[in-house]
């Protein structure tokens, strides 16, 4: 790879990284705001909230990466054209196909990233989200214990909390424990929090008092405490099983699903549709790169407009992506839709490479440009201004 190739390669990847981080950050924030109730209603900490919401980032990168690559290639080519570098390289003997080399190398890097995320990282993040969510949902201390309600965890055990404070702190705790037939224990505490360790799950009560009514005694025993641990291990349900959905399966699990898998038995079409989506994910960067370069990579002078080429590349890329989404939906019931999607990708890559190798400049038809010029002239006369040449 020569110095020019390295320069274009670095510029493209740097632009790709900037666009990818920006778009992913914006979309991640919009997705994360939907889960804000995880902290407010269930009393989770900010670290738990950020941990769960950040696990969706690989899935976002999987979709955004080809689009970010298209924007990066467009930016790099526009920069080279504005500085007349494409004209100089063309005059020095660089054909459009030769100029495509560094963009192809950058596309290979993006395709490898997409393949790794598609096969392992994205499903791993999704299954971690599901497991984490199941643990929170199964935890009685975050779901059954609702502020202002008396929760009967056992036949003879009742707990009430007044409110949840930031950081998972419980305020105004009342416990009525009658599980021992020989005594009744009532506990009132100002605050408390949940502690989980290898010994189990405990509700650590702080600044409260305990009244013990023993059978055969008239007066209760009153104990004031600064800290007291109440065992809640029986109600933690730590061994909650999670059924993995299709998007939580690794690529190799989609290749050979078990015949006894209940999800596979219920929706086999979705399994194969997801498998084809994963296999085609690394092909989209090549299709997007070929189409974008085909529209914008030809040498032009600074006087020639690039607006049509930019608009044409955007329409071609987003049209291909939308058609791909439609085929993915239809592939659930019709396997032929997956074949159509493969054909579209191969056709897009082939058409782009044909334009690049042939050095064909994609320009609007002359009739269209004349119609636009006539329209501009009429608008100029309507407003009493001379039309631009």
C-alpha positions as a LaTeX table, in Angstrom:
\begin{tabular}{lrrr}
\hline
Residue & $x$ (\AA) & $y$ (\AA) & $z$ (\AA) \\
\hline
Unk1 & 0.00 & 0.00 & 0.00 \\
Unk2 & 1.57 & 3.26 & $-1.16$ \\
Unk3 & 1.56 & 6.59 & 0.62 \\
Unk4 & $-1.49$ & 7.81 & $-1.32$ \\
Unk5 & $-3.37$ & 4.63 & $-0.47$ \\
Unk6 & $-2.45$ & 4.95 & 3.21 \\
Unk7 & $-3.57$ & 8.58 & 3.22 \\
Unk8 & $-6.98$ & 7.74 & 1.71 \\
Unk9 & $-7.29$ & 4.62 & 3.89 \\
Unk10 & $-6.63$ & 6.55 & 7.12 \\
Unk11 & $-8.92$ & 9.41 & 6.09 \\
Unk12 & $-11.77$ & 7.02 & 5.29 \\
Unk13 & $-11.47$ & 5.00 & 8.50 \\
Unk14 & $-11.14$ & 8.15 & 10.63 \\
Unk15 & $-14.30$ & 9.58 & 9.06 \\
Unk16 & $-16.03$ & 6.23 & 9.49 \\
Unk17 & $-15.15$ & 6.10 & 13.20 \\
Unk18 & $-16.35$ & 9.66 & 13.78 \\
Unk19 & $-19.66$ & 9.11 & 11.97 \\
Unk20 & $-20.19$ & 5.73 & 13.64 \\
Unk21 & $-19.63$ & 7.08 & 17.16 \\
Unk22 & $-21.84$ & 10.11 & 16.51 \\
Unk23 & $-24.78$ & 8.20 & 15.03 \\
Unk24 & $-24.54$ & 5.37 & 17.55 \\
Unk25 & $-24.41$ & 7.82 & 20.44 \\
Unk26 & $-27.49$ & 9.72 & 19.29 \\
Unk27 & $-29.54$ & 6.56 & 18.67 \\
Unk28 & $-28.32$ & 4.97 & 21.92 \\
Unk29 & $-29.50$ & 7.98 & 23.92 \\
Unk30 & $-32.98$ & 7.75 & 22.38 \\
Unk31 & $-33.12$ & 4.04 & 23.18 \\
Unk32 & $-31.74$ & 4.49 & 26.70 \\
Unk33 & $-34.39$ & 7.08 & 27.60 \\
Unk34 & $-37.04$ & 4.39 & 27.13 \\
Unk35 & $-35.54$ & 2.42 & 30.00 \\
Unk36 & $-35.36$ & 5.29 & 32.46 \\
Unk37 & $-38.13$ & 3.62 & 34.47 \\
Unk38 & $-35.57$ & 0.97 & 35.40 \\
Unk39 & $-34.15$ & 3.43 & 37.92 \\
Unk40 & $-37.35$ & 5.21 & 38.93 \\
Unk41 & $-39.85$ & 2.37 & 39.32 \\
Unk42 & $-37.55$ & $-0.50$ & 40.24 \\
Unk43 & $-34.98$ & 1.36 & 42.30 \\
Unk44 & $-31.92$ & 0.35 & 40.29 \\
Unk45 & $-28.67$ & 2.29 & 40.40 \\
Unk46 & $-27.28$ & 4.43 & 37.59 \\
Unk47 & $-24.58$ & 1.81 & 36.99 \\
Unk48 & $-27.21$ & $-0.88$ & 36.42 \\
Unk49 & $-29.11$ & 1.42 & 34.07 \\
Unk50 & $-26.00$ & 2.27 & 32.03 \\
Unk51 & $-24.86$ & $-1.34$ & 32.03 \\
Unk52 & $-28.12$ & $-2.71$ & 30.63 \\
Unk53 & $-28.65$ & 0.03 & 28.05 \\
Unk54 & $-25.05$ & $-0.08$ & 26.80 \\
Unk55 & $-25.38$ & $-3.77$ & 25.90 \\
Unk56 & $-27.59$ & $-2.78$ & 22.95 \\
Unk57 & $-24.75$ & $-0.78$ & 21.35 \\
Unk58 & $-23.32$ & $-3.73$ & 19.32 \\
Unk59 & $-26.74$ & $-4.29$ & 17.73 \\
Unk60 & $-26.89$ & $-0.59$ & 16.81 \\
Unk61 & $-23.38$ & $-0.65$ & 15.35 \\
Unk62 & $-24.37$ & $-3.65$ & 13.23 \\
Unk63 & $-27.04$ & $-1.59$ & 11.45 \\
Unk64 & $-25.24$ & 1.77 & 11.43 \\
Unk65 & $-21.79$ & 0.60 & 10.20 \\
Unk66 & $-22.63$ & 0.27 & 6.45 \\
Unk67 & $-24.37$ & 3.66 & 6.49 \\
Unk68 & $-21.43$ & 5.24 & 8.34 \\
Unk69 & $-19.07$ & 3.74 & 5.74 \\
Unk70 & $-21.13$ & 5.26 & 2.92 \\
Unk71 & $-20.98$ & 8.70 & 4.58 \\
Unk72 & $-17.23$ & 8.32 & 5.20 \\
Unk73 & $-16.52$ & 7.39 & 1.56 \\
Unk74 & $-18.71$ & 10.26 & 0.34 \\
Unk75 & $-16.87$ & 12.70 & 2.62 \\
Unk76 & $-13.43$ & 11.47 & 1.55 \\
Unk77 & $-14.25$ & 11.58 & $-2.17$ \\
Unk78 & $-15.81$ & 15.03 & $-1.83$ \\
Unk79 & $-12.70$ & 16.23 & 0.02 \\
Unk80 & $-10.41$ & 14.82 & $-2.69$ \\
Unk81 & $-12.55$ & 16.37 & $-5.42$ \\
Unk82 & $-12.74$ & 19.77 & $-3.74$ \\
Unk83 & $-8.94$ & 19.88 & $-3.44$ \\
Unk84 & $-8.64$ & 18.69 & $-7.09$ \\
Unk85 & $-6.67$ & 15.67 & $-5.86$ \\
Unk86 & $-8.74$ & 13.21 & $-7.91$ \\
Unk87 & $-7.98$ & 15.19 & $-11.07$ \\
Unk88 & $-4.25$ & 15.19 & $-10.27$ \\
Unk89 & $-4.21$ & 11.46 & $-9.49$ \\
Unk90 & $-6.12$ & 10.73 & $-12.70$ \\
Unk91 & $-3.63$ & 12.79 & $-14.69$ \\
Unk92 & $-0.80$ & 10.86 & $-13.02$ \\
Unk93 & $-2.23$ & 7.58 & $-14.30$ \\
Unk94 & $-4.59$ & 6.56 & $-11.47$ \\
Unk95 & $-7.69$ & 5.02 & $-13.02$ \\
Unk96 & $-10.95$ & 5.05 & $-11.01$ \\
Unk97 & $-10.48$ & 1.34 & $-10.35$ \\
Unk98 & $-6.96$ & 1.95 & $-9.00$ \\
Unk99 & $-8.27$ & 4.78 & $-6.83$ \\
Unk100 & $-10.86$ & 2.37 & $-5.42$ \\
Unk101 & $-8.13$ & 0.19 & $-3.81$ \\
Unk102 & $-7.80$ & 2.08 & $-0.45$ \\
Unk103 & $-11.59$ & 2.33 & $-0.16$ \\
Unk104 & $-11.80$ & $-1.42$ & $-0.72$ \\
Unk105 & $-9.26$ & $-2.02$ & 2.07 \\
Unk106 & $-11.28$ & 0.18 & 4.43 \\
Unk107 & $-14.44$ & $-1.69$ & 3.43 \\
Unk108 & $-12.76$ & $-5.00$ & 4.30 \\
Unk109 & $-12.00$ & $-3.68$ & 7.80 \\
Unk110 & $-15.63$ & $-2.60$ & 8.26 \\
Unk111 & $-16.92$ & $-5.91$ & 6.88 \\
Unk112 & $-14.78$ & $-7.88$ & 9.36 \\
Unk113 & $-16.09$ & $-5.71$ & 12.19 \\
Unk114 & $-19.68$ & $-6.28$ & 11.05 \\
Unk115 & $-19.11$ & $-10.05$ & 10.70 \\
Unk116 & $-17.73$ & $-10.32$ & 14.26 \\
Unk117 & $-20.57$ & $-8.26$ & 15.72 \\
Unk118 & $-23.18$ & $-10.20$ & 13.76 \\
Unk119 & $-21.84$ & $-13.63$ & 14.68 \\
Unk120 & $-20.99$ & $-13.10$ & 18.34 \\
Unk121 & $-20.99$ & $-9.63$ & 19.92 \\
Unk122 & $-24.56$ & $-8.51$ & 19.13 \\
Unk123 & $-26.27$ & $-11.77$ & 20.21 \\
Unk124 & $-24.06$ & $-11.93$ & 23.28 \\
Unk125 & $-25.13$ & $-8.44$ & 24.30 \\
Unk126 & $-28.80$ & $-9.25$ & 23.68 \\
Unk127 & $-28.68$ & $-12.41$ & 25.78 \\
Unk128 & $-26.93$ & $-10.54$ & 28.59 \\
Unk129 & $-29.72$ & $-7.94$ & 28.48 \\
Unk130 & $-32.33$ & $-10.69$ & 28.71 \\
Unk131 & $-30.52$ & $-12.42$ & 31.58 \\
Unk132 & $-30.04$ & $-9.17$ & 33.48 \\
Unk133 & $-33.65$ & $-8.16$ & 32.92 \\
Unk134 & $-34.84$ & $-11.57$ & 34.10 \\
Unk135 & $-32.82$ & $-11.26$ & 37.30 \\
Unk136 & $-34.32$ & $-7.85$ & 38.00 \\
Unk137 & $-37.83$ & $-9.06$ & 37.17 \\
Unk138 & $-37.42$ & $-12.16$ & 39.35 \\
Unk139 & $-36.10$ & $-10.15$ & 42.29 \\
Unk140 & $-38.92$ & $-9.76$ & 44.78 \\
Unk141 & $-37.26$ & $-6.77$ & 46.38 \\
Unk142 & $-37.62$ & $-4.73$ & 43.18 \\
Unk143 & $-41.01$ & $-5.89$ & 41.98 \\
Unk144 & $-43.21$ & $-7.27$ & 44.77 \\
Unk145 & $-42.21$ & $-4.61$ & 47.25 \\
Unk146 & $-43.99$ & $-1.59$ & 45.81 \\
Unk147 & $-44.08$ & 1.69 & 47.77 \\
Unk148 & $-47.20$ & 2.13 & 49.88 \\
Unk149 & $-48.40$ & $-1.48$ & 49.52 \\
Unk150 & $-48.43$ & $-4.37$ & 51.98 \\
Unk151 & $-46.70$ & $-7.31$ & 50.25 \\
Unk152 & $-47.40$ & $-10.78$ & 51.66 \\
Unk153 & $-44.31$ & $-12.76$ & 50.72 \\
Unk154 & $-45.32$ & $-15.77$ & 52.76 \\
Unk155 & $-48.45$ & $-16.91$ & 54.55 \\
Unk156 & $-47.19$ & $-15.30$ & 57.74 \\
Unk157 & $-44.74$ & $-12.67$ & 56.44 \\
Unk158 & $-45.83$ & $-9.16$ & 55.44 \\
Unk159 & $-43.52$ & $-6.29$ & 54.36 \\
Unk160 & $-44.29$ & $-2.69$ & 53.48 \\
Unk161 & $-42.05$ & 0.14 & 52.32 \\
Unk162 & $-42.94$ & 3.81 & 52.20 \\
Unk163 & $-40.81$ & 4.85 & 49.21 \\
Unk164 & $-37.73$ & 4.14 & 47.15 \\
Unk165 & $-34.85$ & 6.61 & 47.21 \\
Unk166 & $-32.08$ & 7.06 & 44.63 \\
Unk167 & $-29.40$ & 4.40 & 44.74 \\
Unk168 & $-31.79$ & 1.57 & 45.62 \\
Unk169 & $-32.35$ & 2.80 & 49.18 \\
Unk170 & $-35.68$ & 1.78 & 50.77 \\
Unk171 & $-37.30$ & 4.19 & 53.23 \\
Unk172 & $-39.98$ & 3.55 & 55.87 \\
Unk173 & $-39.75$ & $-0.25$ & 56.19 \\
Unk174 & $-42.26$ & $-2.30$ & 58.19 \\
Unk175 & $-41.98$ & $-6.10$ & 58.63 \\
Unk176 & $-44.50$ & $-8.36$ & 60.35 \\
Unk177 & $-43.04$ & $-11.86$ & 60.77 \\
Unk178 & $-45.25$ & $-14.62$ & 62.22 \\
Unk179 & $-43.57$ & $-17.63$ & 60.66 \\
Unk180 & $-42.46$ & $-18.92$ & 64.07 \\
Unk181 & $-45.55$ & $-20.19$ & 65.93 \\
Unk182 & $-43.92$ & $-19.39$ & 69.27 \\
Unk183 & $-43.29$ & $-15.71$ & 68.62 \\
Unk184 & $-44.28$ & $-12.74$ & 66.50 \\
Unk185 & $-41.69$ & $-10.19$ & 65.38 \\
Unk186 & $-42.50$ & $-6.66$ & 64.21 \\
Unk187 & $-39.70$ & $-4.53$ & 62.75 \\
Unk188 & $-39.77$ & $-0.83$ & 61.89 \\
Unk189 & $-36.73$ & 0.78 & 60.24 \\
Unk190 & $-36.04$ & 4.21 & 58.77 \\
Unk191 & $-33.90$ & 2.96 & 55.89 \\
Unk192 & $-32.63$ & $-0.20$ & 54.31 \\
Unk193 & $-30.87$ & $-1.56$ & 51.28 \\
Unk194 & $-30.31$ & $-4.90$ & 49.59 \\
Unk195 & $-27.05$ & $-6.79$ & 49.97 \\
Unk196 & $-26.28$ & $-9.88$ & 47.87 \\
Unk197 & $-23.27$ & $-12.07$ & 48.53 \\
Unk198 & $-22.26$ & $-15.73$ & 48.51 \\
Unk199 & $-24.34$ & $-16.32$ & 51.64 \\
Unk200 & $-27.60$ & $-15.15$ & 50.09 \\
Unk201 & $-29.76$ & $-12.04$ & 49.78 \\
Unk202 & $-30.29$ & $-9.82$ & 52.81 \\
Unk203 & $-32.37$ & $-6.74$ & 53.54 \\
Unk204 & $-30.06$ & $-4.66$ & 55.72 \\
Unk205 & $-32.22$ & $-2.46$ & 57.99 \\
Unk206 & $-30.85$ & 0.70 & 59.58 \\
Unk207 & $-32.02$ & 2.97 & 62.40 \\
Unk208 & $-35.02$ & 1.02 & 63.67 \\
Unk209 & $-36.49$ & $-1.09$ & 66.42 \\
Unk210 & $-37.66$ & $-4.69$ & 66.80 \\
Unk211 & $-40.56$ & $-5.91$ & 68.94 \\
Unk212 & $-40.71$ & $-9.61$ & 69.82 \\
Unk213 & $-43.98$ & $-11.01$ & 71.19 \\
Unk214 & $-43.19$ & $-14.42$ & 72.71 \\
Unk215 & $-45.87$ & $-16.98$ & 73.44 \\
Unk216 & $-46.81$ & $-17.02$ & 77.17 \\
Unk217 & $-45.34$ & $-13.58$ & 77.92 \\
Unk218 & $-47.49$ & $-10.51$ & 78.44 \\
Unk219 & $-44.96$ & $-7.78$ & 77.59 \\
Unk220 & $-43.00$ & $-7.68$ & 74.35 \\
Unk221 & $-39.22$ & $-7.45$ & 74.15 \\
Unk222 & $-38.14$ & $-4.19$ & 72.51 \\
Unk223 & $-34.76$ & $-3.87$ & 70.82 \\
Unk224 & $-33.39$ & $-0.73$ & 69.18 \\
Unk225 & $-30.76$ & $-1.29$ & 66.51 \\
Unk226 & $-28.50$ & 0.72 & 64.24 \\
Unk227 & $-28.14$ & $-2.08$ & 61.69 \\
Unk228 & $-29.91$ & $-5.40$ & 61.35 \\
Unk229 & $-29.88$ & $-7.98$ & 58.53 \\
Unk230 & $-33.12$ & $-9.69$ & 57.51 \\
Unk231 & $-32.64$ & $-12.86$ & 55.43 \\
Unk232 & $-34.49$ & $-12.70$ & 52.08 \\
Unk233 & $-32.66$ & $-15.52$ & 50.29 \\
Unk234 & $-35.77$ & $-17.65$ & 50.10 \\
Unk235 & $-37.55$ & $-15.03$ & 48.03 \\
Unk236 & $-34.69$ & $-13.94$ & 45.73 \\
Unk237 & $-35.30$ & $-16.57$ & 43.01 \\
Unk238 & $-31.69$ & $-16.41$ & 41.89 \\
Unk239 & $-31.88$ & $-19.48$ & 39.66 \\
Unk240 & $-34.36$ & $-18.01$ & 37.20 \\
Unk241 & $-34.14$ & $-19.71$ & 33.80 \\
Unk242 & $-34.16$ & $-17.62$ & 30.66 \\
Unk243 & $-35.45$ & $-18.78$ & 27.29 \\
Unk244 & $-33.27$ & $-17.33$ & 24.56 \\
Unk245 & $-34.98$ & $-15.76$ & 21.56 \\
Unk246 & $-33.75$ & $-15.89$ & 17.99 \\
Unk247 & $-31.69$ & $-12.69$ & 18.17 \\
Unk248 & $-29.92$ & $-13.98$ & 21.28 \\
Unk249 & $-28.51$ & $-16.99$ & 19.40 \\
Unk250 & $-24.93$ & $-17.04$ & 18.14 \\
Unk251 & $-24.38$ & $-17.60$ & 14.42 \\
Unk252 & $-23.29$ & $-21.23$ & 14.86 \\
Unk253 & $-26.43$ & $-21.90$ & 16.92 \\
Unk254 & $-28.57$ & $-20.70$ & 14.01 \\
Unk255 & $-26.76$ & $-23.04$ & 11.62 \\
Unk256 & $-27.71$ & $-26.17$ & 13.56 \\
Unk257 & $-30.68$ & $-25.58$ & 15.89 \\
Unk258 & $-31.82$ & $-28.48$ & 18.02 \\
Unk259 & $-34.92$ & $-30.29$ & 16.80 \\
Unk260 & $-36.23$ & $-30.19$ & 20.39 \\
Unk261 & $-35.80$ & $-26.41$ & 20.68 \\
Unk262 & $-39.29$ & $-25.04$ & 21.46 \\
Unk263 & $-38.53$ & $-21.70$ & 19.77 \\
Unk264 & $-37.33$ & $-23.45$ & 16.61 \\
Unk265 & $-40.43$ & $-25.64$ & 16.60 \\
Unk266 & $-42.69$ & $-22.61$ & 16.94 \\
Unk267 & $-41.08$ & $-20.32$ & 14.32 \\
Unk268 & $-38.59$ & $-22.17$ & 12.08 \\
Unk269 & $-38.97$ & $-19.52$ & 9.37 \\
Unk270 & $-37.66$ & $-16.80$ & 11.67 \\
Unk271 & $-34.58$ & $-18.92$ & 12.42 \\
Unk272 & $-33.64$ & $-19.16$ & 8.74 \\
Unk273 & $-34.50$ & $-15.52$ & 8.09 \\
Unk274 & $-32.21$ & $-14.45$ & 10.96 \\
Unk275 & $-29.45$ & $-16.76$ & 9.69 \\
Unk276 & $-29.53$ & $-15.21$ & 6.22 \\
Unk277 & $-29.54$ & $-11.70$ & 7.73 \\
Unk278 & $-26.40$ & $-12.54$ & 9.69 \\
Unk279 & $-24.68$ & $-14.00$ & 6.62 \\
Unk280 & $-25.56$ & $-11.01$ & 4.45 \\
Unk281 & $-24.58$ & $-8.37$ & 7.02 \\
Unk282 & $-20.86$ & $-8.29$ & 5.94 \\
Unk283 & $-21.92$ & $-7.95$ & 2.27 \\
Unk284 & $-23.72$ & $-4.64$ & 2.76 \\
Unk285 & $-20.52$ & $-2.62$ & 3.33 \\
Unk286 & $-19.15$ & $-3.85$ & $-0.03$ \\
Unk287 & $-22.42$ & $-3.00$ & $-1.81$ \\
Unk288 & $-22.60$ & 0.44 & $-0.22$ \\
Unk289 & $-18.93$ & 1.17 & $-0.98$ \\
Unk290 & $-19.22$ & 0.09 & $-4.62$ \\
Unk291 & $-22.37$ & 2.13 & $-5.25$ \\
Unk292 & $-21.05$ & 5.24 & $-3.49$ \\
Unk293 & $-17.72$ & 5.18 & $-5.32$ \\
Unk294 & $-19.46$ & 4.50 & $-8.66$ \\
Unk295 & $-21.44$ & 7.73 & $-8.28$ \\
Unk296 & $-18.73$ & 9.94 & $-6.76$ \\
Unk297 & $-15.35$ & 8.45 & $-7.69$ \\
Unk298 & $-15.07$ & 9.60 & $-11.29$ \\
Unk299 & $-12.76$ & 12.60 & $-11.89$ \\
Unk300 & $-14.61$ & 15.91 & $-12.28$ \\
Unk301 & $-13.54$ & 19.53 & $-12.37$ \\
Unk302 & $-14.58$ & 21.85 & $-9.56$ \\
Unk303 & $-17.02$ & 23.53 & $-11.99$ \\
Unk304 & $-19.00$ & 20.34 & $-12.46$ \\
Unk305 & $-21.85$ & 19.86 & $-9.99$ \\
Unk306 & $-21.78$ & 16.76 & $-7.78$ \\
Unk307 & $-25.26$ & 17.22 & $-6.37$ \\
Unk308 & $-26.87$ & 14.68 & $-8.70$ \\
Unk309 & $-24.18$ & 12.10 & $-7.93$ \\
Unk310 & $-24.54$ & 12.58 & $-4.18$ \\
Unk311 & $-28.32$ & 12.34 & $-4.40$ \\
Unk312 & $-28.11$ & 9.31 & $-6.66$ \\
Unk313 & $-25.76$ & 7.46 & $-4.28$ \\
Unk314 & $-28.03$ & 8.18 & $-1.31$ \\
Unk315 & $-31.11$ & 6.95 & $-3.17$ \\
Unk316 & $-29.34$ & 3.81 & $-4.40$ \\
Unk317 & $-27.92$ & 2.89 & $-0.99$ \\
Unk318 & $-31.05$ & 3.53 & 1.03 \\
Unk319 & $-33.21$ & 1.87 & $-1.61$ \\
Unk320 & $-31.03$ & $-1.25$ & $-1.38$ \\
Unk321 & $-31.20$ & $-1.22$ & 2.41 \\
Unk322 & $-34.98$ & $-0.77$ & 2.51 \\
Unk323 & $-35.43$ & $-3.56$ & $-0.03$ \\
Unk324 & $-33.22$ & $-5.73$ & 2.17 \\
Unk325 & $-35.39$ & $-5.08$ & 5.21 \\
Unk326 & $-38.49$ & $-5.95$ & 3.18 \\
Unk327 & $-36.93$ & $-9.20$ & 1.97 \\
Unk328 & $-35.95$ & $-10.11$ & 5.56 \\
Unk329 & $-39.56$ & $-9.77$ & 6.65 \\
Unk330 & $-40.87$ & $-11.79$ & 3.72 \\
Unk331 & $-38.19$ & $-14.48$ & 4.15 \\
Unk332 & $-39.93$ & $-15.65$ & 7.34 \\
Unk333 & $-42.71$ & $-17.16$ & 5.24 \\
Unk334 & $-41.07$ & $-17.34$ & 1.81 \\
Unk335 & $-37.47$ & $-18.67$ & 1.60 \\
Unk336 & $-37.26$ & $-17.31$ & $-1.97$ \\
Unk337 & $-37.13$ & $-13.78$ & $-0.52$ \\
Unk338 & $-33.69$ & $-14.54$ & 0.95 \\
Unk339 & $-32.48$ & $-15.57$ & $-2.52$ \\
Unk340 & $-33.82$ & $-12.28$ & $-3.90$ \\
Unk341 & $-31.88$ & $-10.39$ & $-1.25$ \\
Unk342 & $-28.65$ & $-12.22$ & $-2.16$ \\
Unk343 & $-29.30$ & $-11.44$ & $-5.83$ \\
Unk344 & $-29.85$ & $-7.73$ & $-5.06$ \\
Unk345 & $-26.56$ & $-7.49$ & $-3.17$ \\
Unk346 & $-24.61$ & $-9.29$ & $-5.90$ \\
Unk347 & $-26.27$ & $-7.11$ & $-8.56$ \\
Unk348 & $-25.49$ & $-3.92$ & $-6.63$ \\
Unk349 & $-21.83$ & $-4.88$ & $-6.16$ \\
Unk350 & $-21.57$ & $-6.00$ & $-9.79$ \\
Unk351 & $-23.18$ & $-2.83$ & $-11.16$ \\
Unk352 & $-20.97$ & $-0.63$ & $-9.00$ \\
Unk353 & $-17.78$ & $-2.44$ & $-10.04$ \\
Unk354 & $-18.81$ & $-2.29$ & $-13.73$ \\
Unk355 & $-19.17$ & 1.48 & $-13.48$ \\
Unk356 & $-15.86$ & 1.78 & $-11.61$ \\
Unk357 & $-13.82$ & $-0.44$ & $-13.93$ \\
Unk358 & $-15.32$ & 1.19 & $-17.02$ \\
Unk359 & $-14.64$ & 4.68 & $-15.69$ \\
Unk360 & $-18.24$ & 5.64 & $-16.44$ \\
Unk361 & $-19.30$ & 9.03 & $-15.09$ \\
Unk362 & $-22.87$ & 8.95 & $-13.76$ \\
Unk363 & $-24.47$ & 12.17 & $-14.97$ \\
Unk364 & $-28.12$ & 13.24 & $-15.21$ \\
Unk365 & $-29.74$ & 12.95 & $-18.65$ \\
Unk366 & $-29.37$ & 16.03 & $-20.85$ \\
Unk367 & $-33.16$ & 16.32 & $-21.22$ \\
Unk368 & $-33.56$ & 16.39 & $-17.44$ \\
Unk369 & $-30.95$ & 19.14 & $-17.08$ \\
Unk370 & $-32.62$ & 21.20 & $-19.83$ \\
Unk371 & $-35.98$ & 20.85 & $-18.09$ \\
Unk372 & $-34.43$ & 21.96 & $-14.79$ \\
Unk373 & $-32.78$ & 24.96 & $-16.47$ \\
Unk374 & $-36.06$ & 25.98 & $-18.14$ \\
Unk375 & $-37.85$ & 25.67 & $-14.82$ \\
Unk376 & $-35.21$ & 27.82 & $-13.13$ \\
Unk377 & $-35.54$ & 30.43 & $-15.88$ \\
Unk378 & $-39.33$ & 30.61 & $-15.46$ \\
Unk379 & $-38.99$ & 30.97 & $-11.71$ \\
Unk380 & $-36.39$ & 33.73 & $-12.20$ \\
Unk381 & $-38.66$ & 35.63 & $-14.62$ \\
Unk382 & $-41.57$ & 35.20 & $-12.22$ \\
Unk383 & $-39.63$ & 36.98 & $-9.48$ \\
Unk384 & $-38.18$ & 39.54 & $-11.88$ \\
Unk385 & $-34.57$ & 38.39 & $-11.62$ \\
Unk386 & $-32.23$ & 37.35 & $-14.44$ \\
Unk387 & $-31.74$ & 33.59 & $-14.73$ \\
Unk388 & $-28.31$ & 32.19 & $-13.87$ \\
Unk389 & $-26.27$ & 30.97 & $-16.81$ \\
\hline
\end{tabular}
